[in-house]
Amino acid sequence: MKQTISFLFCIFASYVVVNAASSKFELADSAYNKDDFASAIRLYEEVIASEGDSPAIYFNLGDAYYRLGQKGKALLNYERALRLAPNDKDIKANIEFINGKLQDKLGESGNYYSNAFSRFVNYASSNAWAICALIAFLLFISGLGLYFFTSAVTLRKLGFFSSIVFFIIAIICMVFAFKAKEYAQTKSYAIVVSPEAVMSTSPREPKNKREEAAIVHEGYKLEITDSVKISTDSTTVLWYNAKTTDNTKAWIKSKDVEII
């Protein structure tokens, strides 16, 4: 009897939590529709903190930040949404729209082939690639069955060659699934959220123009390669070693960027 009561209590508690999160999400949407974007942002972020993230929440967050004129924060949340839904056309359209309004336009980092590979892998989510791999593997098994359990020469040849093709496709799809998951979980990219940030040749405030490696503006996307904490006068500052799209490497304060 006690176990039954405990079980029912757990179900009830879960129901209350889920409905509370849903209610908060609806309140955030309501605030957004009333042009109260600051409240909408606060409520969306509370939902993420308590219940986890989703493409829809990040997308709405990006919209709200853009309405407040914060293009860096808007792009940050659109990029986070895209990681969870890499083939969403609306998210891609908003990212392209924001990028067209940024002050810095230096193109893509990396070479043509690596960028093309990344775009192809991110055309679908890791789950979608895994499903494709499973389907290809089942077709591979079917091909083997056709080869081993039929007597007709034509069908045996068809089974043999099709099993080879589907096995290769299954392997490729599994590789893409792992790469897509890796891209989705990597913390190696960040968006500049300050209106302007000076990148230094060393992890400290530049003392002169020679120590200024680059100046980047709100919304600029950086690849983070390293980090270090520097303590001066009882103050500890986290610095990121980052690479720009033209492969310039320099240091930037963590307060000027947010990791995607």
N, C-alpha and C positions, 0 to 999 in steps of 0.2 A: 504494500500500500504506500509506504514511504517513498519507494522508488518511483511509483506512478506519479505521486504528487510532485516529486523533484523533476521528473521528466516534463510534466505539464507546466511547471514553473519556468523551466528553461525555454520551452516553446513560447510561453507568454512573454518572457523577458526579451527574447530575440525579436518577437513581433513588435514590441514596444520600441526597441532600438531602431529597427528598420523603418518603422513608421515615423519616428522622430527625425531620422536622417532625411527621409522623403519629404517630411514637412519643412525641414530647414532648406532643402533644395528648392521647394516651391516658394518659400519666403524669399529666397535669393532671386528667383525668377521674377517674383512680384516686384521686388525692389528695383530690379533692372528695368522692368516695364514702366515703372514710375520715374525713371531717370535718376534714381537714387543709387548711382553706381558704386559709391564708397561702401554703402551698406551691403550691396550685392557682392562685392569683392570679399568683404569680411565673412559673410555667410557661406559663400562658395569655399573659402579657405578653411572654415570650420568643418564643413562636410568632408573635405579632403583629409584634414587632421584626424577626424573621428572615424570615418568610414572608408577612407582610401580614395584613390584617384580614378578618373575615367576620362575618355576623350571629350565627352559632352561638357563636363565641369571645366576642364582646361580651356575648351573652346569658348565657353561663356565667360570665363575669367579674362581671356584675351580680348573679347568684345568689350567687356566692362572697362578694362584698363585703357583700351584705345579710345573709348568715349571720354575718358578723363585726360586724354592727351599724352598718355605714357606709352609711347611706341615701343620702348625697350621691354617693358613688362608685358605688353600685348604680344610681342613677337616671342618672348620667352614661353608664354603659356600656349601659344599656337604650336611652337616646336615640341613642347611636352605632349600636346594632344596628338601631333603627327607621329610621335614615337609609339603611341598606343594604337593608332589607326593610320598606318602608313599609306593607305590607298584612298584616303578620304579627300575627295575633290574640293569640298568646301574649305577644309583646313589648308590645303595647298594654295587655293585661290587667295585666302586671307594672308598667308605668309608672303606670297608674291606681291600682293597689294601693299603690305607694310614695307617690304624691301624696296619697292619703287619710291617710297617716301623718305627713305633714310639718306642721311648726308654722306655716309661712306658707302661707296660702291666699288669694291675691289675684286669682284668675281669669286670663283670657287678656289679653295685650296686643293693641293694635290694635283696629280696629272689626269689627263683625259680618261685613261683606261680605268684607274682606280675609282674615279668619280662615276663613270658609266657602270662599273660593277656594283657600286654602292646603291645607285639609283635602281638598278634592276633587282637587287636583293630586297630593297625596301619597297618594291612595288606591291608586295603582299606582307602580311604579318607572319611571324614565326609559326603560329598555329596553322595558318593557311598553307604554308610550305610543308609543314608536317603532315597535313591531310593529303596533300599531293603526293608526298613520299609514300604514305600508307596505301593510297590507291594504286600507285605504280608498283609497289611491292606485291599487292594482291594480284595484279595483272601479270607480274613476273611468275608468281606461283601458278596462275592459270596457264601460262605458256609452258611451264614445266610439265603440268598435268597433260596438256595437249601432246607434248613430245613423248612422254613415257607411256601414256595410256591409249594412244590411237595407233592404228596400223597403217593408215593411209600415208603415203610418203609426203604428199603435199602438206597435209596437216601437221605432220611431224616437223617438217622444215619450217612451217609457219610458227609452230610452238617454240622451236629452238631459237630462231632469230628474234622473235618477239620477246622472249624471256630475257635475252641479252640486252635488248634495247630498254625494256622496262626496268631491268636491274640497274642499268646506268642512270636512267632518269630518277629512280628512287634514291640512289646515292647522291646525285646532284641536288635533289630537293631537300634531302636531310642536311647537306652542307649549307644550303641557303637558309634552312630553318634555324640552324645554330648561329649563322652570321646575323640573321635578322634579329634574333634574341639578343645577341651581343651588342648590336647597334642600339637596340631599344633600352638596354640596361647600362650602357656606358655613361660615365660621368665626365667625359673628356672634353665636352664642349660647354661654352658659357656665352651668355648674352650681356653686353654692356648695358647697364640700367641707369648709369649716371648720364647727365646731358653731355658731358665731355670728360675724358679720362686720359691722363698722360701715362704712357708706358715708359718705364725706365730701363736703362742698361743693366742695372743691378737692383736687388730687392731693397730699395730705399728711395726716399724722395729725391728726384734729380736736383743736383746743385746748380747745374747750368744747362745750356742748350745741348752741349755735347752728350750729356747723360740722358737726354730725352730721345728714346728710340722711335716713338711714334705717338701720334695723338689720335684717339678713336672716339667715336661719338655714340650716342644712344642707339641701341639696336644692333650694333656691330657684333658679329659672331666670331668667337675666338676658340682655338683648340688649346685646351689646358694640358701641358706636358709635365708639370711639376709644381710643388708648393713648398713654402718654407715660412716658419714663424720667426719674426724678428722682434726682439724686445729692446726698447729704448725708453729711458726715463719712466720705468714702471708701466709702460704701455706695450702691449703685444699686438703686432699687426701681422695678419696673414697675407702673404704675397703669392700670386700665381705666376709661374712661368708660362707664357702663352705664345701661340704662333698665329700670326695674321694670315689672311688669304694670299698675301704675296710672300709668305714664308719668312717674314721677319719675326725673330724670337726676342721677347723682352718680358719685363716684369710688370704686373699690374696689381693694385690693391684689391683684396677680395670684396671690399665694400662697393667697388665700382662695377662688379659683375655678379651674375647669378648663374649657377650651374643648371643646365637644362635637365 
